[in-house]
Amino acid sequence: MKFSKLLMAAGLTAAAVAGPLASHSAQAAGTITVAIAIDPGSWDPIDTFVVPWGSVGSNIYDGLTSRGPDMKLQPGLATSWELLDNNARIRFKLRQNVKFHNGEPFNAAAVKFTFDRLLGDEGKKGPQQSNYNTIDHVEIVDDNTVDFIMKQPDPVLLTKLAGYGGMIVPPKYIQEKGDEYFNTHPVGTGPFKFVEYTPKVSLTLEAFPEHWGGAPKLDKVVYRIIAEANTQVAELQAGRVDIANLVPFGLAPTIEKSANLNLVSITGPTVVALRLNTKNGITKDVNVRKALIMGIDRDAIIKAVLLGHAKPIASFQSDLSFGYDPNQKPLPFDIAKAKQLLQQAGVPAGSTVKLDFRGPDATFREVAQASAGFLQALGLKVSLQPYETPVLLNDIIPNGKTGEGWQNAWGGWTFDYDNTAYLMYHTGEKWNPYGEDKKLDAMLEKQRSIYDVKAREKLLQDIAHYVADEALEIPLYNENTIMGVNKRVKNLVPPADRRFRFTDVTVD
């Protein structure tokens, strides 16, 4: 299989934007400008799950727990926690003398208000409630202590509290101003406070000197909403943004060669696979599914299409995920063995394999074309079917209307395999339109009841091996998190999930 055309296309794209670099335009002292791809439309923690929200929200809000750039769990607005009543109650000791940006105090009442709201009618309007519905309710013990009363065990809850929906919000402010106003004028306890928001254009924050973690070293953070990757890179080159979050693989070398810029390419949480239809067509047969896996050279795709900014995977998780087994290896690329498996399964030459994917995803389009080329070399006839992303995600996949395979990309925001595996493989879940496996269901359910870290990790690893043995998907790659950063930015430790915390960052 030759990839010269793909490489040529990537080179032409890079050349089109490269050109001579503009000199760095003057930036206000103490201000960093960050390009994000999407305007979530609301800055309320319970209203969204998109990554650009996290890039902004992590500076406005704090959770009871937090994660450092190394993705390890650490205290946030809670200084400690303990499991009580046979794991039916979690007691949190709260950080004292903390204020919201509007001056109202953070206390147990604010925590109770936050979770009553998240688990109530307002939370029903957004996508975050389902991540926290193992909580029955929150009880105030005293001003600095709360108990979470659990409906059922949830060993991932402490990790969830560090992200998105669990961010603590101000009761008095929301009660006085209302939810709609809060959506566009957010207030939290984070290191930066809201200043100005122009929908689909920009959002400006300024330092909150009274933050419990210490005053930020920056004066302002300006987020510019730039949906086009090429435009983000061009603005980065011109010095009008300091961080570009949307860098096409083909333009990575351009940034790398720049005297004024640094390319960040680190292991990220996003994994990509071709999920397989286990109910209809030739892919009902597990050996056919294994043949398809062995028929695609994933290493070649990573090298040619992703320019090396990814790594192969054996299960649908990155090595940052709790439950990852470093000893698990994917089925090797082996065309001869793949042909043999197809022949033994009685698959006629010229049998059709349809692959569905997100039409706007230009990178995966190239991945799909390369995969099709490999599968054609097995004697199969491959058709590629692009869809608008909402159609694929909300109609084609959940209603079981896919072809033999479909693009599956997942970020795993909790960095815990549970958040991936349960949603992907448990019977009845949206992302599992064909699977009904009682043994797998039982394993997935059991790990949710185990608080022993080692025992639960082993069970998650067993689930990953079981899924691989059943060949439920063609594991393709774990994408690197790629961003371009101006060299004037100092003390930035880039997080794998792009949830920047700018407290210690400075600019020249």
URWODA-V226896 format. One record per residue. RES is the residue in one letter. BURIAL is # if it has 24 or more other C-alpha atoms within 12 Angstrom, else .. Layout:
res={RES	RES}
burial={BURIAL	BURIAL}
//
This chain:
res={M	K	F	S	K	L	L	M	A	A	G	L	T	A	A	A	V	A	G	P	L	A	S	H	S	A	Q	A	A	G	T	I	T	V	A	I	A	I	D	P	G	S	W	D	P	I	D	T	F	V	V	P	W	G	S	V	G	S	N	I	Y	D	G	L	T	S	R	G	P	D	M	K	L	Q	P	G	L	A	T	S	W	E	L	L	D	N	N	A	R	I	R	F	K	L	R	Q	N	V	K	F	H	N	G	E	P	F	N	A	A	A	V	K	F	T	F	D	R	L	L	G	D	E	G	K	K	G	P	Q	Q	S	N	Y	N	T	I	D	H	V	E	I	V	D	D	N	T	V	D	F	I	M	K	Q	P	D	P	V	L	L	T	K	L	A	G	Y	G	G	M	I	V	P	P	K	Y	I	Q	E	K	G	D	E	Y	F	N	T	H	P	V	G	T	G	P	F	K	F	V	E	Y	T	P	K	V	S	L	T	L	E	A	F	P	E	H	W	G	G	A	P	K	L	D	K	V	V	Y	R	I	I	A	E	A	N	T	Q	V	A	E	L	Q	A	G	R	V	D	I	A	N	L	V	P	F	G	L	A	P	T	I	E	K	S	A	N	L	N	L	V	S	I	T	G	P	T	V	V	A	L	R	L	N	T	K	N	G	I	T	K	D	V	N	V	R	K	A	L	I	M	G	I	D	R	D	A	I	I	K	A	V	L	L	G	H	A	K	P	I	A	S	F	Q	S	D	L	S	F	G	Y	D	P	N	Q	K	P	L	P	F	D	I	A	K	A	K	Q	L	L	Q	Q	A	G	V	P	A	G	S	T	V	K	L	D	F	R	G	P	D	A	T	F	R	E	V	A	Q	A	S	A	G	F	L	Q	A	L	G	L	K	V	S	L	Q	P	Y	E	T	P	V	L	L	N	D	I	I	P	N	G	K	T	G	E	G	W	Q	N	A	W	G	G	W	T	F	D	Y	D	N	T	A	Y	L	M	Y	H	T	G	E	K	W	N	P	Y	G	E	D	K	K	L	D	A	M	L	E	K	Q	R	S	I	Y	D	V	K	A	R	E	K	L	L	Q	D	I	A	H	Y	V	A	D	E	A	L	E	I	P	L	Y	N	E	N	T	I	M	G	V	N	K	R	V	K	N	L	V	P	P	A	D	R	R	F	R	F	T	D	V	T	V	D}
burial={.	.	#	.	.	#	#	.	.	#	#	.	.	#	.	.	#	#	.	.	.	.	.	.	.	.	.	.	.	#	#	#	#	#	#	#	#	#	#	#	#	#	#	#	#	#	#	#	#	#	#	#	#	#	#	#	#	#	#	#	#	#	#	#	#	#	#	#	#	.	#	.	#	.	#	#	#	#	.	.	#	.	#	.	.	.	#	#	#	#	#	#	#	#	#	.	.	#	#	#	#	#	.	.	#	#	#	#	#	#	#	#	#	#	#	#	#	#	#	.	.	#	#	.	.	#	.	#	#	#	#	#	#	#	#	#	#	#	#	#	.	.	.	#	#	#	#	#	#	#	.	#	#	#	#	#	#	#	#	#	#	#	#	#	#	#	#	#	#	#	#	.	#	#	.	.	.	.	#	.	.	#	#	#	#	#	#	#	#	#	#	#	#	#	#	.	#	.	.	.	.	#	#	#	#	#	#	#	#	.	#	#	#	.	.	#	#	#	#	#	#	#	#	#	#	#	.	.	#	#	#	#	#	#	#	#	#	#	#	#	#	#	#	#	#	#	#	#	#	#	#	#	#	#	#	#	.	#	.	#	#	#	#	#	#	#	#	#	#	#	#	#	#	#	#	#	#	#	#	.	.	#	#	#	#	#	#	#	#	#	#	#	#	#	#	#	#	#	#	#	#	#	#	#	#	#	#	#	#	#	#	#	#	#	#	#	#	#	#	#	#	#	#	#	#	.	.	#	.	#	#	#	#	#	#	.	.	#	#	.	#	#	.	.	.	.	#	.	.	.	.	#	#	#	#	#	#	#	#	.	.	.	#	#	#	#	#	#	#	#	#	#	#	#	#	#	#	#	#	#	.	#	#	#	#	#	#	.	.	.	.	#	#	.	.	#	#	#	.	#	#	#	#	#	#	#	#	#	#	#	#	#	#	#	#	#	#	#	#	#	#	#	#	#	#	#	#	.	.	.	#	#	#	#	#	.	.	.	.	#	#	.	#	#	#	#	#	#	#	#	#	.	.	.	.	#	#	.	#	#	#	#	#	#	#	#	#	#	#	#	#	#	#	#	#	#	#	#	#	#	#	#	#	#	#	#	#	#	#	.	.	#	#	#	#	#	#	#	#	#	#	#	#	#	#	#	#	.}
//
